[in-house]
């Protein structure tokens, strides 16, 4: 990636207030010691643990390897809060250097093509008429006299469905940031008009990716998404009944 391109993006996003993440690491780690922490969904998975923050040199190496400057809110999170783990649902996928290569780790993280992160993430998915047509062709077990024939038919249909819904072109310019269980995931967009925003991936339920919105219909950026989770987690912990004192 050219140095000029890096500088242009950094200057464009230089307005990020450093105070966005002030005290956030301490707040998350405090929840790990809170008696009511188990009330928070996903806490059994991440335990309110946080990886160590990246150093500026590590962040620079990561961005050079993937060929894109990370969205400002996320890159500041990596520098000031941690390189992942505690976060919405089952936690924020950590980004690590493994055997000299940087990668995000978690259930479905490999769906992201790290060689195409500089390409603009597409707002639109597959043609809806095509999706309906393929769904209409899904084999039904009662249509087959032999279960083996049905298995062959559904396997062939699954391949066709994956070509339509799970095309690598659908998620260029984004990384899987966490999972909600049952193959439902969320993506952080790194490139294009949706840069810095979170998108929900419910393709397991035959739905296309959609942007996450707040109660007013505004798109959720990484910081708003993460801080909303933290505030809600703190609220749930506070509202847990106090344990009776041990005798």
DAZI-V553856 format. One record per residue. N is the residue number from 0. RES is the residue in one letter. SS is DSSP state (@ for helix, = for strand, . for the rest). OMEGA is omega as a letter, one per 20 degrees, with the letter a starting at -180 (NA if undefined). D_FIRST is the distance of its C-alpha to the first C-alpha in whole Angstrom. Layout:
n=N res=RES ss=SS omega=OMEGA d_first=D_FIRST
n=N res=RES ss=SS omega=OMEGA d_first=D_FIRST
This chain:
n=0 res=X ss=. omega=a d_first=0
n=1 res=X ss=. omega=a d_first=4
n=2 res=X ss=@ omega=a d_first=6
n=3 res=X ss=@ omega=r d_first=9
n=4 res=X ss=@ omega=r d_first=7
n=5 res=X ss=@ omega=a d_first=7
n=6 res=X ss=@ omega=a d_first=11
n=7 res=X ss=@ omega=a d_first=12
n=8 res=X ss=@ omega=a d_first=12
n=9 res=X ss=@ omega=r d_first=13
n=10 res=X ss=@ omega=a d_first=16
n=11 res=X ss=@ omega=a d_first=17
n=12 res=X ss=. omega=a d_first=18
n=13 res=X ss=. omega=a d_first=19
n=14 res=X ss=. omega=a d_first=23
n=15 res=X ss=. omega=r d_first=23
n=16 res=X ss=. omega=r d_first=26
n=17 res=X ss=@ omega=a d_first=26
n=18 res=X ss=@ omega=a d_first=29
n=19 res=X ss=@ omega=a d_first=28
n=20 res=X ss=@ omega=a d_first=28
n=21 res=X ss=. omega=r d_first=30
n=22 res=X ss=. omega=a d_first=33
n=23 res=X ss=@ omega=r d_first=31
n=24 res=X ss=@ omega=a d_first=31
n=25 res=X ss=@ omega=r d_first=35
n=26 res=X ss=@ omega=r d_first=36
n=27 res=X ss=@ omega=a d_first=34
n=28 res=X ss=@ omega=r d_first=36
n=29 res=X ss=@ omega=r d_first=39
n=30 res=X ss=@ omega=r d_first=39
n=31 res=X ss=. omega=a d_first=39
n=32 res=X ss=. omega=a d_first=43
n=33 res=X ss=. omega=a d_first=44
n=34 res=X ss=. omega=a d_first=47
n=35 res=X ss=. omega=a d_first=46
n=36 res=X ss=@ omega=a d_first=43
n=37 res=X ss=@ omega=r d_first=44
n=38 res=X ss=@ omega=a d_first=44
n=39 res=X ss=. omega=r d_first=41
n=40 res=X ss=. omega=r d_first=39
n=41 res=X ss=. omega=a d_first=37
n=42 res=X ss=@ omega=r d_first=38
n=43 res=X ss=@ omega=a d_first=39
n=44 res=X ss=@ omega=a d_first=36
n=45 res=X ss=@ omega=r d_first=34
n=46 res=X ss=. omega=a d_first=37
n=47 res=X ss=. omega=r d_first=35
n=48 res=X ss=. omega=r d_first=33
n=49 res=X ss== omega=r d_first=30
n=50 res=X ss=. omega=r d_first=27
n=51 res=X ss=. omega=r d_first=26
n=52 res=X ss=. omega=r d_first=23
n=53 res=X ss=. omega=r d_first=20
n=54 res=X ss=. omega=r d_first=20
n=55 res=X ss=@ omega=r d_first=17
n=56 res=X ss=@ omega=r d_first=16
n=57 res=X ss=@ omega=r d_first=16
n=58 res=X ss=@ omega=r d_first=14
n=59 res=X ss=@ omega=r d_first=11
n=60 res=X ss=@ omega=r d_first=11
n=61 res=X ss=@ omega=a d_first=11
n=62 res=X ss=@ omega=r d_first=9
n=63 res=X ss=@ omega=a d_first=6
n=64 res=X ss=@ omega=a d_first=8
n=65 res=X ss=@ omega=r d_first=9
n=66 res=X ss=. omega=r d_first=5
n=67 res=X ss=. omega=r d_first=7
n=68 res=X ss=. omega=a d_first=9
n=69 res=X ss=. omega=r d_first=13
n=70 res=X ss=. omega=a d_first=16
n=71 res=X ss=@ omega=a d_first=17
n=72 res=X ss=@ omega=a d_first=21
n=73 res=X ss=@ omega=a d_first=19
n=74 res=X ss=@ omega=r d_first=17
n=75 res=X ss=@ omega=r d_first=20
n=76 res=X ss=@ omega=a d_first=22
n=77 res=X ss=@ omega=a d_first=20
n=78 res=X ss=@ omega=a d_first=21
n=79 res=X ss=@ omega=a d_first=24
n=80 res=X ss=. omega=a d_first=26
n=81 res=X ss=. omega=a d_first=25
n=82 res=X ss=. omega=r d_first=22
n=83 res=X ss=. omega=r d_first=25
n=84 res=X ss== omega=a d_first=28
n=85 res=X ss=. omega=a d_first=31
n=86 res=X ss=. omega=a d_first=30
n=87 res=X ss=. omega=a d_first=31
n=88 res=X ss=. omega=a d_first=33
n=89 res=X ss=. omega=r d_first=33
n=90 res=X ss=. omega=a d_first=30
n=91 res=X ss== omega=a d_first=26
n=92 res=X ss=. omega=r d_first=24
n=93 res=X ss== omega=r d_first=23
n=94 res=X ss== omega=a d_first=20
n=95 res=X ss== omega=r d_first=20
n=96 res=X ss== omega=a d_first=19
n=97 res=X ss== omega=a d_first=21
n=98 res=X ss=. omega=r d_first=22
n=99 res=X ss=. omega=a d_first=18
n=100 res=X ss== omega=r d_first=16
n=101 res=X ss== omega=r d_first=16
n=102 res=X ss== omega=r d_first=18
n=103 res=X ss== omega=a d_first=20
n=104 res=X ss== omega=r d_first=23
n=105 res=X ss=. omega=a d_first=26
n=106 res=X ss=. omega=a d_first=29
n=107 res=X ss=. omega=a d_first=26
n=108 res=X ss=@ omega=a d_first=23
n=109 res=X ss=@ omega=r d_first=22
n=110 res=X ss=@ omega=a d_first=23
n=111 res=X ss=. omega=r d_first=19
n=112 res=X ss=. omega=a d_first=17
n=113 res=X ss=@ omega=r d_first=14
n=114 res=X ss=@ omega=a d_first=12
n=115 res=X ss=@ omega=a d_first=13
n=116 res=X ss=. omega=r d_first=12
n=117 res=X ss=. omega=r d_first=10
n=118 res=X ss=. omega=a d_first=13
n=119 res=X ss=. omega=r d_first=15
n=120 res=X ss=. omega=a d_first=18
n=121 res=X ss=. omega=r d_first=21
n=122 res=X ss=. omega=a d_first=24
n=123 res=X ss=. omega=r d_first=27
n=124 res=X ss=. omega=a d_first=28
n=125 res=X ss=. omega=r d_first=30
n=126 res=X ss=. omega=a d_first=33
n=127 res=X ss=@ omega=r d_first=36
n=128 res=X ss=@ omega=r d_first=38
n=129 res=X ss=@ omega=r d_first=37
n=130 res=X ss=@ omega=r d_first=36
n=131 res=X ss=@ omega=a d_first=40
n=132 res=X ss=@ omega=a d_first=41
n=133 res=X ss=@ omega=r d_first=40
n=134 res=X ss=@ omega=a d_first=41
n=135 res=X ss=@ omega=a d_first=44
n=136 res=X ss=. omega=a d_first=44
n=137 res=X ss=. omega=a d_first=44
n=138 res=X ss=. omega=r d_first=47
n=139 res=X ss=. omega=a d_first=50
n=140 res=X ss=@ omega=a d_first=51
n=141 res=X ss=@ omega=r d_first=55
n=142 res=X ss=@ omega=a d_first=54
n=143 res=X ss=. omega=r d_first=54
n=144 res=X ss=. omega=a d_first=57
n=145 res=X ss=. omega=a d_first=56
n=146 res=X ss=@ omega=r d_first=53
n=147 res=X ss=@ omega=r d_first=51
n=148 res=X ss=@ omega=r d_first=51
n=149 res=X ss=@ omega=r d_first=49
n=150 res=X ss=@ omega=r d_first=47
n=151 res=X ss=@ omega=a d_first=46
n=152 res=X ss=@ omega=a d_first=45
n=153 res=X ss=@ omega=r d_first=43
n=154 res=X ss=@ omega=r d_first=41
n=155 res=X ss=@ omega=r d_first=41
n=156 res=X ss=@ omega=r d_first=40
n=157 res=X ss=@ omega=r d_first=38
n=158 res=X ss=@ omega=r d_first=35
n=159 res=X ss=@ omega=a d_first=36
n=160 res=X ss=@ omega=r d_first=35
n=161 res=X ss=@ omega=r d_first=32
n=162 res=X ss=@ omega=a d_first=31
n=163 res=X ss=@ omega=a d_first=31
n=164 res=X ss=@ omega=a d_first=30
n=165 res=X ss=. omega=r d_first=28
n=166 res=X ss=. omega=r d_first=26
n=167 res=X ss=@ omega=r d_first=22
n=168 res=X ss=@ omega=a d_first=21
n=169 res=X ss=@ omega=a d_first=23
n=170 res=X ss=@ omega=r d_first=21
n=171 res=X ss=. omega=r d_first=17
n=172 res=X ss=. omega=a d_first=15
n=173 res=X ss== omega=r d_first=17
n=174 res=X ss== omega=r d_first=18
n=175 res=X ss== omega=a d_first=22
n=176 res=X ss== omega=r d_first=23
n=177 res=X ss== omega=r d_first=27
n=178 res=X ss== omega=a d_first=30
n=179 res=X ss== omega=a d_first=33
n=180 res=X ss== omega=r d_first=35
n=181 res=X ss=. omega=r d_first=37
n=182 res=X ss=. omega=r d_first=33
n=183 res=X ss== omega=a d_first=32
n=184 res=X ss== omega=r d_first=29
n=185 res=X ss== omega=a d_first=27
n=186 res=X ss== omega=r d_first=23
n=187 res=X ss== omega=a d_first=20
n=188 res=X ss== omega=a d_first=18
n=189 res=X ss=. omega=a d_first=15
n=190 res=X ss=. omega=r d_first=14
n=191 res=X ss=. omega=a d_first=16
n=192 res=X ss=. omega=a d_first=20
n=193 res=X ss=. omega=a d_first=21
n=194 res=X ss=. omega=r d_first=18
n=195 res=X ss=. omega=a d_first=19
n=196 res=X ss== omega=a d_first=22
n=197 res=X ss== omega=r d_first=24
n=198 res=X ss== omega=r d_first=26
n=199 res=X ss== omega=a d_first=29
n=200 res=X ss== omega=r d_first=29
n=201 res=X ss=. omega=r d_first=33
n=202 res=X ss=@ omega=r d_first=32
n=203 res=X ss=@ omega=r d_first=35
n=204 res=X ss=@ omega=r d_first=37
n=205 res=X ss=. omega=r d_first=36
n=206 res=X ss=. omega=r d_first=34
n=207 res=X ss=. omega=r d_first=31
n=208 res=X ss=. omega=r d_first=28
n=209 res=X ss== omega=r d_first=29
n=210 res=X ss== omega=r d_first=28
n=211 res=X ss=. omega=a d_first=30
n=212 res=X ss== omega=r d_first=32
n=213 res=X ss=. omega=a d_first=34
n=214 res=X ss=. omega=r d_first=38
n=215 res=X ss=. omega=r d_first=37
n=216 res=X ss=. omega=r d_first=35
n=217 res=X ss=. omega=a d_first=32
n=218 res=X ss== omega=r d_first=29
n=219 res=X ss=. omega=r d_first=28
n=220 res=X ss== omega=a d_first=25
n=221 res=X ss=@ omega=a d_first=24
n=222 res=X ss=@ omega=a d_first=26
n=223 res=X ss=@ omega=r d_first=29
n=224 res=X ss=@ omega=a d_first=29
n=225 res=X ss=@ omega=a d_first=29
n=226 res=X ss=@ omega=r d_first=31
n=227 res=X ss=@ omega=r d_first=33
n=228 res=X ss=@ omega=a d_first=34
n=229 res=X ss=@ omega=a d_first=34
n=230 res=X ss=@ omega=r d_first=37
n=231 res=X ss=@ omega=r d_first=39
n=232 res=X ss=@ omega=r d_first=39
n=233 res=X ss=@ omega=r d_first=40
n=234 res=X ss=@ omega=a d_first=43
n=235 res=X ss=@ omega=r d_first=44
n=236 res=X ss=@ omega=r d_first=44
n=237 res=X ss=@ omega=a d_first=46
n=238 res=X ss=. omega=r d_first=49
n=239 res=X ss=. omega=a d_first=49
n=240 res=X ss=. omega=r d_first=53
n=241 res=X ss=. omega=r d_first=54
n=242 res=X ss=. omega=r d_first=55
n=243 res=X ss=. omega=a d_first=59
n=244 res=X ss=. omega=r d_first=59
n=245 res=X ss=. omega=a d_first=60
n=246 res=X ss=. omega=NA d_first=64
